[in-house]
Every structure is written in C-alpha cells, then in structure tokens.
Amino acid sequence: MRRSARTAPAALTPLADHVDPAWLPSEAFRALGSRRTVVCGTGALVDTVHGEVAWACGAFGGSVVRAEEPADDRPCDLLLHLGERLDAPEPLGDEGFTLVRRRGRTTVTAAGQRGLLYGLFHVVRLGEAAFGASRAREAHRPALASRMLDHWDNVAVHPVMGQVERGYAGGSLFWRDGRARGDLERVRTYGRLLAACGINAVAVNNVNVHATEAHLLTDRIGEVAEIAGALRPYGIRTQLSVTFAAPLVLGGLATADPLDEAVRAWWAEATGRVYAAIPDFGGYVVKADSEGQPGPFAYGRSHADGANLLADALAPYGGTVHWRAFVYDHRQDWRDRSTDRARAAYDHFVPLDGRFRDNAVLQVKHGPMDFQVREPVSPVIGAMPRTRLAVEVQATQEYTGQQRHVCALAPMWSQVLRWRPEGATGTSVGELARGGLVAVSNAGDDPYWTGHPLAQANLYTVGRLGWQPDADPFGLLDEWIDLTFTPARTEAPERLVAGLRAVLYRSWRTYEKYTAPLGVGFMVQPGHHYGPSVDGYEYSPWGTYHFADRDGVGVDRTRATGTGYAGQYAKPWAEVYESPDTCPDELLLFFHHVPYGHVLHSGRTVIQHIYDTHFEGVAEVEEARQVWASLVDLVEPARHTRVAERYEEQLRGAREWRDHINSYFFRKSGVPDAHGRRIH
Ligand code: GCV
C-alpha cells in the first residue's frame, strides 16, 4: 500500500480576489479545517477535494494527508475516500455518497469523484455536527441527474439587451466586449460555489443566439473550451446555446432542414469538432421558432425532427440536447380572442410525446407564460410521460424585482416541484422532471455575484432544489443563512437568524402583494419589465393581456366559455380551474374574467383584495427594511449598506406599484376602498 507523507496545507486559495465568498466564507470551513483529515483516491476532482481541505487546514490549523487508499490505523477525524460502499446497498451513482460517524471518525465514501466533492460540501454544511459524538449513517444522491444553469450572456454587447439579457448583476462572468474574458480564476470560483449547492452543468451563452455568438460552435470553440477548463475541477459540464440555422449561417449550406442529409452531416462534423476541443462537453441548448429564433417550422418539420437532429449528432459522445418548449406566437393580434399564449407549449409539444430521442430533453418553463410571480404549473409537465422533461425556472429576477427587490424564490419553486399534475396521489413535478432542473442564472461580474446580496439565496437554493426537489425551501434558506452569515460567530446569533428569516421567508408573497394581482400577470413596463404599467402590454402582439374593463378583470381560460386552456390539465385540476368557485384565489384572474365584486374564498371581493394586498405589500416592505436596518451591528458593513440602499429602491418601487394598480382599478371600477385609504 502506497501512502503519501503528511502534506503541509497548501497555500492555494480557492477564492478569486475581490469577490464575495457568498455561501463559502472561510468561517464555514472552521469545523473541517481544524480537524485531521485523510483524502483517498486519485483523479482531478479528488485533487480538488484535497485542495479544499488543505486550504481550510491552512486557515484553521488542521492537517490533511493525501493517500491512495484508506488505512484504519491512521488516526484522523475525517476520511474522505473513493471506494466501494459496502455499507450502502442502494445505488448512489457517480454523484452520491454516504456519511458515517463511528468511533470518533467521520467517513465519507463515494464511488465517483463527483460524489466525493459533494460529500465534502455536505461536511462543510454540517459544520460541527459532522463531528458529533455519533451520527446515524446517511446516504445521499441527487434526485435529478441534471442541474443546470442557463446564462443568457451575450459575447458581444447587444444594442438592446446589453451584455447579459435580463441580467441584473453587472456584466457577464464569461464574456466581455466580444470575446472570452480570460479572467478564469473568477469562473473557477463560480464553479466552486455552484458545486457547493449541487449544480453540475452551465450553459455559457444566451439562448437568443446572435451573429457573434453563433461562431462559438465552430471557429470560436476554443474560447468555450477555456471556460469549460475552469469549471471542470468542480465537476461542472459546459453546454452551449446554438442556433438552429447554424448550417446556413456557419456552414454555407442552402438549408437547415433537419431531414436533409447534408445538414445532418454538417451537425455531425461540427459536433465532432466540439468534442475534440471539449471531451466532456455536456451538449446543446436550443431556442427554436421562438421570439424570432429560427427553427424547424420553416421547413415544415416538427420540433421532434429538430431536436432529434441535434440529439443524433451528440449521441456518439454521450451529449444531450436541451430543446426549449417556449414556442408561441409573439406577433399575435390583441383583438384575436381565440389565440391564447398559455396554450401554446402544450398545443405544439404534447402531440410529439414519445417522438424525442433519449438524449433529447424538452426544457419547459415552469408556468405556461413567462416566469410571472404567480402562474399555474405548466400543463405540459404532466402530459408527456414518454419524453424526458426538464423544468426551467428563472433565478434572474426579470419579473420579480430585478435584484433591486428582495424576492426569495425557493418557496415558489418548491411549490412548483411539489405540485402533482394528477392530484394528491399522483407523481410530483420534481419526480416527473427526468431531464432535470434548469435555472436562468442571476449571476454576473458584480462583486456580490448577484447584484443584490440577498439574491445569492436564489442561486444557492435552486441548486439545492435540483438535488432534492422535495426539500423544505425554508430549511434551504436557513442553510444559506448559516453558511453565508455564520451566525454562530456573531454576538447575537438568534437575532441575526430571526432577522434574516423575517426579510427572506415571506418576500415572494410580499412582492406578489404589491404587483399584478391574483395571478393575472405582467402589468409591467414593456421592454425592460421593471415597474408597473397596467396597460403596457394590453394592446401589444405579445399575448399577455388582462382584459380589465369597468365591470371586471381577468382572462377566461375555461373550456365552457374561454380559450379552453383549463382543459389542458388532467383531472382534478381541469375541473378545479374550470370554475371560479373552486379555482384557488391566487390564480383566479389567470383562469377567469370576474366582476370586481366577485367574492374570493378569503371572503374579500376582488377589488377589495387588490386594494388591501397593495397596502399590505408596501407595509411589509417597510417592515422588512426596518428589520434589515436593525441588523447593522451583525452584518459586514459593505454588505449591509448595499442591501439597505436596495431597500430604499424597493420601497419606492412598491409604493409606485401600489399607487398605479390601486388607482387604475379604482378609476376603472369606481368602487371605493372599504377602509377609506387614499387612492390617487
Ligand atoms: C432569452 C422572456 C424574456 C426574454 C427571453 C425569453 C426566453 O421572453 O423576456 O428576454 O429571451 O423569455 O426565455 O427565451
């Protein structure tokens, strides 16, 4: 048996300079870093694990030994090793691990290197608890094999969308002014944060593939390879968004028809070159026939034909195509009441169930519209049992305050993932998402990664939900609080935790209260989507209407008298949503056009609900702002100031929303507020 000598803690720092450590501050490594650890196994990710432990030991005085095989006689507090899990009958795969605490030693065992990395970060999360007197054996594996972030990053600055489309955290982490940034230390640090919350794939460019970005697939694949190289040590695969028209715009062919032999050969060859540059490349992401992006419809082909073309090109290398289901008519005539954007994904894709290759994943937005603060779960998710579906959520807060407002989204995502398309006894969305969970990233080159420091919680929790979709979202927020703020090291841990919980836990509901009511959605300023404009999209081609008039508001999506969208659900939901008597209050205006005097299950009328929630929402922001102010002595000053400043803007914005929405509906309906409050 060969063993290495005791290694001195390496000087390596796993953090890029001048960036916030987010949920991996050195304090979070205290318990680990002050122990004696043995790391066993060989491979690049085992090197990463060893480097992490060595760094922690350097900070906290512990020691680490690197060995090829474990030895029972070696005294240590923590053994992290690759090996057969003799005590784990269940298959845990390449990413799973077990943790046992016996006779004063904590042992993490993984069959694959990724599992060892995730086991290490599990120990970090547990802190001292990983080294308690005894600990029942635990086995962990991710529920979803693919946990991906989509970056809507442009390589070149787009004249309208900027460097990052819907980005609220500065520039791109990967690209600047037309090329790869070269700042790979920052990318590596990002990969480290992502691994620590369970993310294992990143798509590095915008799904709207503009001319410059198209070339990443071919002559600029080297730049993608550099990024992939920086993410690889943390077990993260790189994916690329590609244009369906690539054979035309890059290959000089006369067509991009998915059934054309020359087109198929072109994709096969291009994909071969990608794998020559990036052997562990994850695959492609495609937005086709959507908001102006090219797609198979131009050739009279189906989206299964389109997706399978790319799936076939990727198959020899084990790659996957993520094909987005976000296909709808964005040039709709607002006068046309028969077209309903909410129906579109189901109408286009459900007839294709069973026709996609095994390595094609259909990526479905969690709601039928577009990441509103409240939508029903997309009916597509329960209706394609023979297709690998991924659920797409939006960590970037396009419609939820753009990282100027606090809006912790884990409770909303959790509700989606726990929802059961066939009712209480059926399978949950989290179980149906065999193609994984995808989140549009909210990170950029901002020193806090996410613009608003509290928006880091969204990035963290989305990864953790991918690992465990049925996890308690508030427990995950607590995890994030513990790691990021290490309250135990402060003078008043309980006050700090209580304060952070108070500002995060209900922030989604608060945001919902002061913006568009009862699931009706949008009412945002066109284009940038920040701030209220009730009729901003009402007479537009985008298919996002509320139909408010003097008598009532909402969209009739019933089978009986409306667009029929409610009928896309299986029972019991088709029936629940069909009637305003059974439809949940929070979705009422998504499914029904009702008079302002309609009485909700809550006992309030629709109009009074609108007034009340908008006053409540602003009051809740005022309260949260005060709670945050009260934490000034417990939070690092720069972070505290950044959040405090954003609360000023959130409060201004919430008041603006309240006054727009309340005035609009007061003027339309003529119904006074029952409590006589000032409405403008
Ligand atoms: C990347 C919404 C956003 C677009 C985005 C699109 C999509 O419409 O406003 O910016 O485009 O969704 O998901 O493709």
Residues whose N, C-alpha, C, O or C-beta is under 5 A from the ligand:
A	BS01	GCV	W152 E165 N208
